[in-house]
């Protein structure tokens, strides 16, 4: 199917314009949009990859302090997606067993709107219809992700990790011993979390699990914008953005083919990527190429076409590289030491500081978390020695990493807003 004319704006640009001037960080709105597109496309738009297919589904977690407007970004995108008629959105709270039944479309409430649990658990999900190849989709869009998954639910975490790129019939036993067979389960996640609650949901010993290699951590900070009375979009603007989203679904269909030039560019990115300078992302590094190809699918679809161009690849690599430079900050000190939660809190305080904070000001905020002021002083000294914190005029500020925006055929930071680019300066 041919794409729209060049006069048609990219959907992501349209969406950010629709959101307008708000308190929410742009990076949250961008990734909520990317996640929404991935959920909408499901398995209708794919890239053949060896023996398997790559789908545009993603696991995205918005990370930031309370009040950073994660919930707003998630709720708006979920609302727009629902207005297209998309209805396979998970409950706000679930269990591993209930989620599998919902993914299978099995009615456990007896409302008659989905398949009956008693009959379906006794048979294969697809009954006698061998020609039924429909995928089973579920979009987990929860601004309070811990309400959905609970705290330290290792079995649920492992299950979601397995479903990220699963093909075929997924067989799972629930508590009553009966099996649920799910054809081509397709799961998307858009969650919100604070650093503190993230640690509660994912104990440090889960860092080595495959789920973390499949999870994109989107770090954001409060913008500082204060908008007392936000301007609501007009009914016409909302109708237009919904129509554009439905057009994405119309155009991005089938298995995309990569040109020789596109393959060469992807090969160059894959073989020259320098990794994330943080051992906690070791498992992520092994799946980085897949993450980028998923983004390539979504970005090409956002241009109302079903083929990937070199420009799509550059934009995907840029957005992903920018996000990766912030991912260690999203984890903070999680998984590094026995005092990682306190250290992360201190770093969060400094990251949001508008001046070089003296030790006494930091102590006023964390004194309930530590026994002695000397312990805080030692912690800050260690952060200075690790080059994480700078001493400025008797106070302390974070040592923020700067992305070198050099001319390159694999990166183009002009596709990001100035606000996003300033996050790493």
N, C-alpha and C positions, 0 to 999 in steps of 0.2 A: 504494500500500500504506500502510495506517495505521501510525502510530508506536506504540511501546510506551506504556504508561501513565506518568504523571509520576513514579511511585514508582521507576521504573527509573533508576539513576544513569547519567550520561553516561559513555561508555566511557573517555574520557581520564582522568576522575576515578578510575574503577575501576582503570585501569592504574597511575596514580601511587600509589594506595593499595596495589596489589599489589607494586610495587617496594619500598615501605616506606622505612624510615630507613636510608639508605645513604650512602656517601661521594660518590657521583656527583651532580653538580649537577642540580637539578631541570630546568633549561632543556634539558640534554642528553636527559633521559628524556622530556620533553614532546615535543621535536621528533623523537626516535626513534619515539615513538608516532604522531605525525602522519604521518611518512614511511611507517611500517608500514601505516597505514590507506590511504594513497594507493596503495601497491603492491597491497594486497588488492583494492581497488575497480577498478583498471585503467580500462577504458572502459565498464564496466557502468553507471556513474552519471555523467551529463554535464550540462553547462549549454550550451544553444544560445546562440551568441554571433555574431550576424551571419551570415556565410557559413560559419562554422566552429563547432566544439564545443570547450568547455574541459573538460579531464579533470583528475582530482585528482592526477596524477603530479607529483612535485617533485624538484628537485635540491638536496639538503641536505648541508652540510659542517659537521661539528662541529670547531671550532677551539679549541685550548688547549694549554698546556704539557704536556710529558710527565708523566704521572701524574695528569692531571685527570680520569681515568676515562671518556674518550671510548669506549674499546673496550668497557667494561662495558655502557654504554648501548646500543651498537649490537648487541652479541652477544645481549643478553637479548631485545631486540625481534625480532631475526632468528630466534631460537629459538622464540618464541611464534608468530610468523607461520608458521614451518615446521610447527608442530604442527597448524595448520588444514588441512594438505595442500597449501599453496602451495609449489610446487617450481621456479618459474622464477627462481632466484637465481643470479647470475653466479658464475663462478670467482673466487677471490681474486686471481688474476693473469691478465692477458689481453693480447692485442694487438688492434689495430683490426680486422684481418682475422678473427681467431678470434672476436672479440666479435660480428661481423656473422653469422658462421656459427652461433654459439650462439643469437643472437636469431632467426635463421631456423629454428632447430630442426634444423639439418643435422648429421648424425653424422659427425665426422671421426676418431673413435676406433675405429669398427667394432664397437661394443658392441651394436648392434642396438636401442638404446633411442630413437633418433631417426632422422630422415630420412638416407638415404645420400647422401654428398657427391657422388660421381661422377654419380649419376642426377639429383640435384636441381640441380646446377650447369649441367646441360645443358638444363634446362627451367625454366619459371616455377615459383616456389616452390609455387604452388597447383595445379600440374599442369593437368588438364582439368576440374577442379571449379570452374566459374565462380560457383557459389553459396556458396563458402567465404569468409566474410567475417570469420573469426576474427582478432583482433588478435594480434600477436606481442609478448609481454611479457618484460621482463627487469628484475630488481631487483639493482642493484649495491649491495650492503651490505658494505662493506669498512672495517674499523676502521683499516687502514693503506692509505689510498687510493692512495698513490704506488706500492705494490706492484702495484696493479691497472693503473694508467694509465701508469706510468713517469714519468721526468723530462723535461719539455719536449717532450712528444709533441703537437705542434701539430695534426697531422692528426686524431689521436684526439679531442683537445679540440674541434676544429671539428665533427667528426662528431656528438659528443654534443650539442653546441649545436643542430645541425640537427634532432635527433630529439626535442627537448623538447616541441614542439607540432606535430609532423608528422602530417598526415592523408593517407590514400591509400596508394599503393604506393611504397615507397622503393626506388629502384634504386641499387645500389652495385657497383662492380667491385673484385674482389680481385686479388691479385698475379698469379694465373695468367691474367688477362684475361677470365675468365668473370664473368657478372653474377649477383648475388643479388637477387631481388625480394622485398621484405618488406611484407606487408600491415599497415597501421596499426601501425607499431612504437610500443610504449609502454614507455618507460624511466623508471625511478625510481632515484635515487641517494641513498644514505645513507653518507657517507664520514667518516673521521676524519683529522685532520691537525694537526701542530704548525706554528707560524708559520714555522719554518725549512724544514721539508719542503714546506710550501705554496709557498714561493718557488721551490723546486727543480722542483716539478710545473708551476707556471705562471709562466713568465718574464714580466717586467714588460711586454713588448710584447704580451702577450695580454690586457691589461686592456681594450683597445678591442674585443676580439672579443665576439660575441654570447653566448658561453657565460657570461660574467660577469654579464650581465643576467638570466640564467636561474638563477643560483646564489644560494642563501640561505646566508649565513655565520652560523653559530650560535656566538657567543663564550661561553665559560665559563671560570670560574676554580676552582681547588681549593677545596672547601668548608671545609677545615680539620677536618672530622670524621674521627676515628680510630676505626675499628671493627675490632677485632682478629679477632673471630669473627662474620662476618655471619650473620644468621639466614636459613636457606633457607625459601622458601615451602612450604607444605604441598601435597601432591598434589591435595587438594581445591581449594585456592586457584588452582593452575595450571589445573586442569580448568575451573574457573569462568571464568577470564579468557579461555581459548581458546574456550569456548562463547559468551561475550559477543562476541568478535571475529567469530565465524562468524555471529552474529545481525546484526551490522553489515552484513555482506555480503548477508544475506537481505533486509534492509529497504531498503538504499540501492540501488535499481535504477531504470533508466530515465533520461529527460531531465527534470530538474527545471524547474519553472515559477516565475518570480518574481512576487510580488504587486506592486501599484502602490506600496505603502508601502516594500517592500524595495528596489525600483528607485530610489525617491527618496533613500533613505538611502545606497545605493551611489553614486549620482550626486553627492551632497553630499560624500562622502569623496573621491571621485575628483577633484573640482574644487577642494577646499580643502586637499588634502595638500600640506604645505610642502616636501617633498623631504628628502634627506639632505645635510647640509652638508659634502659631500666630493665633489669633482669626479670621483673614481675610480668613483663609483656613478652616473654620468650615464646609462650604458646600462641600469642597473637601473631607473632612474626611469621609463623608457618602458614597462616591463613590470610596474610595481607593481600596476596594476589586475588583471592576470591572476593574479599571485601571490595577491592577496587573494581573488579568486573561487575559485581552487583551494582555498584554506583554508576558504572558506565551504562548499564541497562536503564537505570532510572533516569539518568541525565539525558540520554538519547530519547527516551519516552517523553520527557518534559519538553522536548523540542517537537513533539507531535510527529515522531517518525519511528520506524521499526528497524533502523540500522544505526550502527555506531560509527561516528566519525573520529578523526584525529583530535578535533577540538573537544569532543565529549571526553576522550581519554585524558587530555590535559586538565580539564576542569575536574574530573573525578579524582585524579591524582593530587591536584592542588587542594581540594576540599579535604581529602583524606589526610594529606600531609599536615595541613594546618591543624586538624583535629588531633592527630597523633602527637604533635608538639605540646598539646595541652593535656593529653591523657595522664601523664604522670602526676600532674597537678590535681586531676580528678581523684586519683587514688590517694594523694597526699602521702602520709607515712604509713598507710594501711599495709600490714604485712611485713613491716620492716623491723619493728622492735616491740618489746612488751609495753612501752609507753606510746605506741604509735597513735592511739586515739587522741592523747593530749597534744602530742607533737603536731598532729594534723590540725587540731583546733588552733594552736598558736600560729601555724602557717596561714590558716584561713583568716585569722584576725589581721595578720600583717598584709595579706593580699588585698583586704578590703580597707586598709588604713589609708587615710588621706594625708598623713604626715608621718615623719619618722617617730615611731612610738618608743618612749623610754620604757625601761623594765617595769617601773611602778604602774604604768598604765595597762600594760599587759597583765600584770598580777591582779589588778582590780577585776579583770574579766575571768581569770582562770583560778583564782585562789581557792574556790571550792573543789577544784579537781586535783590539787596538789597539796602536799603536806607543808613544804617550806619554800620560801622565796629563793633560797639557794638552789633548790632543785630546778626551778625555772631558769635561773641564771646559767646553770650548767647546760640545760637543754638548749638555750639560745646560743651559748658559746659553741656547742657542737654543731648547730645549724650554720653558724658563721664559718666554722672550720670546714664544713662540707660545701661551702660556697652556695648555700641555699638562702642565706640572709646576709645583708650588708649593714655595716655600722655607719650611720649617717648623723653627724652632729650630736652624739650622745644618745641617739635613738636607733631604731632598727626598721628596715624595710626589706621586702623580698627581693632576691636577685632574680629578676625575670629574664628568661631566655629570649634572645632576639633571633628571629628568622631572617636569614640573609636572602633578600628578595633579588636574586641575580637574574639576568636575562637567561632564559632556558627554554628548550623545546619540550620540556616535560612539566613545567610549572608556570602558572600565570596567576599571580595574586590579584590581578585586577578584577578577577571574577568574584572576589570577596568584597564586602563593604569595608570602609575605612575603620569602622568600629571593630569588626572582626580582626582586621590586620593589627590593630592597636593592642589586641589582647596578648600578643607575644612580643611586645616591645617595652 
